[in-house]
Amino acid sequence: MPSVPDISGPYRFYFYSFDCNEPKHVHVERDRSNCKFWLEPLVLAWNHGFAPHELNQIRGSIKTHKRRISDAWDEHCDQA
């Protein structure tokens, strides 16, 4: 599970290698909560445990770092 580097905060942004055949997306976790966001368009795919206000924070962080996340996806999936 490669993590997207250099995104500060309490959340970990990551991918699964077996997801490379899906459209671009990112998984996010903190403690026992996790979710998945599609990147184009930026939409929540599913959520397990995050409160709505946290999902808004996560969405904002993804918007801010969307280029970095997309580049990390491309780099990882091109090698997978």
PLY file of the C-alpha trace (Angstrom):
ply
format ascii 1.0
element vertex 80
property float x
property float y
property float z
element edge 79
property int vertex1
property int vertex2
end_header
0.00 0.00 0.00
2.01 2.96 -1.18
1.26 6.23 0.58
1.13 9.61 -1.12
4.12 11.53 0.28
4.21 15.03 1.74
0.58 15.58 2.69
0.58 16.80 6.26
-2.21 16.23 8.71
-3.84 13.38 10.58
-4.87 11.43 7.47
-2.92 8.90 5.43
-3.56 8.95 1.68
-2.74 5.72 -0.14
-3.45 3.31 -3.01
-3.74 -0.43 -3.42
-1.68 -1.97 -6.23
-4.62 -4.10 -7.34
-6.70 -0.93 -7.88
-4.68 0.29 -10.86
-7.30 -1.07 -13.26
-9.91 1.27 -11.72
-10.30 4.99 -12.44
-7.96 7.21 -10.41
-8.86 7.38 -6.76
-7.31 7.61 -3.30
-7.99 5.81 -0.04
-7.78 7.79 3.19
-7.47 6.53 6.74
-7.19 7.82 10.28
-7.40 5.54 13.28
-10.13 3.02 12.42
-11.94 5.18 9.86
-11.37 4.97 6.11
-12.88 6.18 2.89
-12.29 6.25 -0.85
-12.59 9.24 -3.18
-12.67 9.12 -6.96
-10.47 11.90 -8.38
-12.30 12.73 -11.65
-14.79 13.97 -10.74
-13.88 14.38 -7.08
-16.61 12.36 -5.39
-16.86 10.12 -2.35
-17.01 6.44 -3.34
-17.58 5.07 0.17
-17.01 5.93 3.82
-16.54 3.82 6.93
-16.45 5.89 10.10
-15.65 9.47 9.12
-18.06 12.18 10.24
-19.39 14.56 7.55
-17.17 17.44 8.73
-14.09 15.20 8.40
-15.10 14.16 4.90
-15.26 17.85 4.01
-11.74 18.33 5.41
-10.49 15.30 3.47
-12.14 16.50 0.26
-10.46 19.90 0.74
-7.08 18.27 1.26
-7.54 16.14 -1.85
-8.47 19.27 -3.85
-5.37 21.05 -2.55
-3.07 18.12 -3.33
-4.89 16.66 -6.33
-1.92 17.05 -8.68
0.42 15.33 -6.19
-2.08 12.49 -5.65
-2.62 12.04 -9.39
1.13 12.03 -10.06
1.69 9.46 -7.28
-1.07 7.29 -8.80
0.53 7.51 -12.25
4.00 6.74 -10.91
2.79 3.78 -8.88
0.42 2.28 -11.46
2.89 2.64 -14.32
5.32 0.48 -12.27
2.71 -2.01 -11.01
0 1
1 2
2 3
3 4
4 5
5 6
6 7
7 8
8 9
9 10
10 11
11 12
12 13
13 14
14 15
15 16
16 17
17 18
18 19
19 20
20 21
21 22
22 23
23 24
24 25
25 26
26 27
27 28
28 29
29 30
30 31
31 32
32 33
33 34
34 35
35 36
36 37
37 38
38 39
39 40
40 41
41 42
42 43
43 44
44 45
45 46
46 47
47 48
48 49
49 50
50 51
51 52
52 53
53 54
54 55
55 56
56 57
57 58
58 59
59 60
60 61
61 62
62 63
63 64
64 65
65 66
66 67
67 68
68 69
69 70
70 71
71 72
72 73
73 74
74 75
75 76
76 77
77 78
78 79
